[in-house]
């Protein structure tokens, strides 16, 4: 399928940006993709964002730039708000000026986790930590500025190849020790960055025009403990590593206990 659509990927040095680059920088879809890391385009710099969009013409912008350190966001929340909210307003304004469709990646952490059943796009948001609050504010900035946008909320994103994520951390620790402590008090859907990539690019290839908020995650519901078990099993470590559920563990950050997302595909089938 030949599209010739011009696509900007911001935050291209992160796990999702690198996955998009691997899968779609050389592909049969004939997308003209520009990859911009923070070094090439710091979305927190309003003048540079405006200038970048003015000097380049894009049909779509996939924004992968985000501040995702949930723990540090509680200590220095200003950084999270600068990247996840204020910079998103700059990006949205630039997209509006250049008639670019924005595809923005958001998070299950915009919910409080008290529902105990999958969250739909229509459920009320109520983030319980600074990271979630900053991401929700970014969503609101987009909705205030743009009409043509996709806000895609995802869950427990990981890449097997790139980034500093749970999957890679578990593997790294498994190679160094015989015992791993992993909590089982939170429930979500681990989502492979490759699957999210195909979904995001699919919005472009299919020329979707039903703009708004979407949910995408993989279909296995599990705890972090269950996910760790799957990772160890997949990499033949399960027989060599003792996986332990820590007793009395209290996190310094409030996190949703249940943040499974009702995916948009399911919503369409149910409607």
SULWOJO-V760292 format. One record per backbone hydrogen bond with DSSP energy under -1.0 kcal/mol. CO is the residue of the C=O (numbers start at 1). NH is the residue of the N-H. Records with the same first field share a line. If there is no record, write none. Layout:
CO=NH + NH
This chain:
5=32
6=59 + 60
7=34
8=62
9=36
10=64
11=14
14=18
15=19
16=20
17=21
18=22
19=23
20=24
21=25
29=3
31=33
32=7
34=9
36=11 + 12
37=41
42=45
45=49
46=50
47=51
48=52
49=53
50=54
51=55
59=101
60=8
61=103
62=10
63=105
68=70
69=73
72=76
76=79
77=81
78=82
79=83
80=84
81=85 + 86
82=87
85=89
86=90
87=91
88=92
89=93
90=94
91=95
92=96
93=97
94=98
95=100
101=61
102=150
103=63
104=152
106=154
107=110
108=111
110=126
119=262
120=123
129=133
130=134
131=135
132=136
133=137
134=138
135=139
136=140
137=141
138=142
139=143
140=144
141=145
142=146
148=102
149=212
150=104
151=214
152=106
153=216
154=108
156=191
158=193
165=169
166=170
167=171
168=172
169=173
170=174
171=175
173=177
178=242
180=244
183=225
187=259
188=222
191=158
192=196
193=197
194=198
195=199
196=200
197=201
198=202
199=203
201=205
202=206
203=208
204=207
209=211
212=151
214=153
215=264
222=188
223=227
224=228
225=229
226=230
227=231
228=232
229=233
230=234
231=235
232=237 + 238
233=236
237=240 + 241
242=180
244=182
257=187
260=119
263=267
264=268
265=269
266=270
267=271
